[in-house]
Amino acid sequence: MSEIDPARIIESSKHRIALEREHIGKLILDIGGGGEGIIGKLYGRNVVAIDPRLDELEETENDSIKIVMDGCDLKFTRGLFDAATSFFTLMYMSTQDKVRAVFEIRRVLKPGGVFEIWDTVVPALDGGEKDVFILHLDVELPSETISTGYGVGMNNEGQSIDGIVEILKEAGFSIEESTESADGIFRIRCVS
């Protein structure tokens, strides 16, 4: 694997997010649940973690149920899950895929089911040489702190909280909470 030229990178400072167990005893669909498997670490066997990449699921060290699956084409029946999560996953999707995934998530959530999103603003390409965005993150769980990073190739659209909220509303979600920090980290909580 080759190194990325540092001149191409926009890099964030280290951010800190604290997560608590809010969905105990509920069946949770975690979109993009491979890698660190943060949501699976919180809820264990109550999580069905999907990721399109087997290698991401294989490196996950938690008790979640792991399935290779595309979030844009969920193979679950309507109204199966109590809650769904997306932890820094939407940033890897095109706008078209975000729309498809959000509609699919709404379909597999029970009426009144909660969809929680943690993600970040990703700048759009501006014609300069910078085309890679890297976010550094410390995630505080009740039992441990995980230091990680998420990197993505930038595109002409970028990502904003307003764009995600618009997609959620189009899919029929009601927004309960929508917050963005000064440094672009955002959390959205919505209900089907």
C-alpha positions in Angstrom: 0.0 0.0 0.0 1.5 3.3 -1.0 1.6 6.4 1.2 -0.6 9.4 0.3 1.2 12.6 -0.4 0.6 14.8 2.7 0.1 17.8 0.3 -3.2 16.1 -0.7 -4.6 15.8 2.8 -6.9 17.9 4.9 -6.6 16.6 8.4 -8.7 17.3 11.5 -7.4 17.8 15.0 -8.3 15.0 17.4 -12.0 15.0 18.4 -13.6 13.3 21.4 -17.0 11.7 21.5 -18.6 10.0 24.5 -21.2 7.3 23.9 -23.7 5.8 26.4 -25.9 2.8 26.1 -29.3 4.2 25.1 -30.9 1.2 23.4 -30.4 -1.6 25.9 -32.4 -4.7 25.0 -33.3 -3.5 21.5 -32.4 -5.1 18.2 -30.0 -2.6 16.4 -28.9 -2.5 12.8 -25.5 -0.9 12.5 -24.7 0.3 9.0 -21.0 0.1 8.3 -20.4 -1.9 11.5 -17.0 -3.3 10.6 -13.6 -1.9 11.6 -13.6 -0.8 15.2 -17.2 -1.9 15.6 -18.0 0.8 18.0 -21.8 0.1 18.2 -21.2 -3.6 18.6 -18.8 -2.8 21.5 -21.7 -0.9 23.2 -24.5 -3.4 22.6 -22.9 -6.8 21.8 -25.3 -9.5 20.5 -28.2 -7.0 20.2 -26.4 -5.5 17.1 -26.5 -6.8 13.5 -23.5 -5.1 12.0 -23.5 -4.9 8.2 -20.6 -3.9 6.1 -20.0 -4.5 2.3 -16.4 -5.5 3.1 -15.7 -8.9 4.7 -12.2 -7.7 5.8 -13.7 -4.9 7.8 -16.1 -7.3 9.6 -13.3 -9.8 10.3 -11.2 -7.2 12.1 -14.1 -6.3 14.3 -13.7 -7.5 17.9 -17.1 -7.5 19.5 -20.1 -9.9 20.0 -22.3 -8.4 17.3 -23.8 -10.5 14.5 -21.7 -9.6 11.4 -23.1 -9.9 7.9 -21.6 -8.8 4.6 -24.3 -6.6 3.1 -24.7 -3.3 1.2 -26.6 -0.7 3.2 -28.3 0.4 -0.1 -29.9 -3.1 -0.5 -30.8 -4.5 2.9 -31.9 -8.1 2.8 -34.1 -7.8 5.9 -37.9 -7.8 6.2 -39.9 -4.6 6.8 -40.1 -3.4 10.4 -37.5 -5.8 11.9 -35.3 -3.5 13.9 -36.0 -1.3 16.9 -33.1 1.0 16.1 -30.4 1.7 13.5 -27.1 3.4 13.7 -24.5 4.9 11.3 -21.2 5.7 13.0 -19.1 7.7 10.6 -20.3 5.7 7.6 -22.3 8.1 5.5 -19.1 10.0 4.7 -18.0 7.1 2.5 -21.2 7.1 0.4 -22.2 9.1 -2.6 -25.3 11.3 -2.3 -27.2 8.7 -4.4 -26.1 5.9 -2.1 -27.0 7.9 1.0 -30.6 8.4 -0.3 -30.9 4.6 -1.1 -29.5 3.6 2.3 -31.7 6.0 4.3 -34.8 4.8 2.5 -33.8 1.1 3.2 -33.1 1.9 6.8 -36.5 3.4 7.2 -38.1 0.4 5.6 -36.5 -2.1 8.1 -37.1 0.0 11.2 -40.3 -0.7 13.2 -42.7 2.2 13.4 -41.3 4.7 15.9 -37.8 3.1 15.5 -34.8 5.4 16.2 -32.1 6.1 13.6 -28.9 7.6 15.1 -26.1 9.1 13.0 -22.7 10.3 14.0 -20.7 11.8 11.2 -18.7 14.8 10.0 -18.7 17.6 7.5 -16.5 16.7 4.6 -15.3 19.6 2.5 -16.1 19.5 -1.3 -13.2 19.5 -3.8 -12.3 23.1 -4.6 -10.0 22.6 -7.5 -6.8 22.6 -5.4 -4.5 19.7 -4.8 -6.2 18.6 -1.5 -8.5 15.6 -2.2 -8.3 13.5 1.0 -10.0 14.2 4.3 -8.9 12.5 7.5 -10.8 12.8 10.8 -9.1 11.8 14.1 -11.3 10.6 16.9 -11.2 9.4 20.4 -14.4 7.5 21.2 -15.2 7.1 24.9 -17.3 4.0 25.7 -18.4 3.1 29.2 -15.5 0.5 29.5 -12.8 1.9 27.2 -11.6 4.7 25.0 -10.8 3.9 21.3 -8.5 6.1 19.3 -9.2 5.9 15.6 -9.3 7.8 12.3 -11.6 7.9 9.3 -10.2 8.9 5.9 -12.2 9.5 2.7 -11.5 10.7 -0.8 -13.3 14.1 -1.3 -15.8 14.7 -4.1 -17.5 17.7 -5.7 -20.5 17.4 -3.3 -18.8 17.1 0.1 -21.1 16.3 3.0 -23.0 18.6 5.4 -25.5 18.0 8.2 -28.1 20.0 6.2 -27.8 17.6 3.3 -28.2 14.5 5.5 -31.2 16.1 7.3 -32.8 16.8 3.9 -32.4 13.1 2.9 -33.9 11.9 6.2 -36.9 14.1 5.9 -37.4 13.0 2.3 -37.5 9.4 3.5 -40.1 10.3 6.1 -38.1 10.5 9.3 -38.9 13.0 12.0 -35.8 14.7 13.3 -35.6 14.7 17.1 -32.1 16.1 17.5 -29.6 17.6 15.1 -26.4 19.1 16.5 -23.2 20.1 14.9 -20.0 21.2 16.8 -17.9 24.1 15.7 -15.4 21.7 14.2 -18.0 19.9 12.0 -18.8 16.7 14.0 -22.5 16.1 13.9 -25.1 13.9 15.5 -28.6 13.3 14.3 -31.3 11.4 16.1 -34.5 10.7 14.1 -37.6 8.5 14.3 -39.4 6.5 11.6 
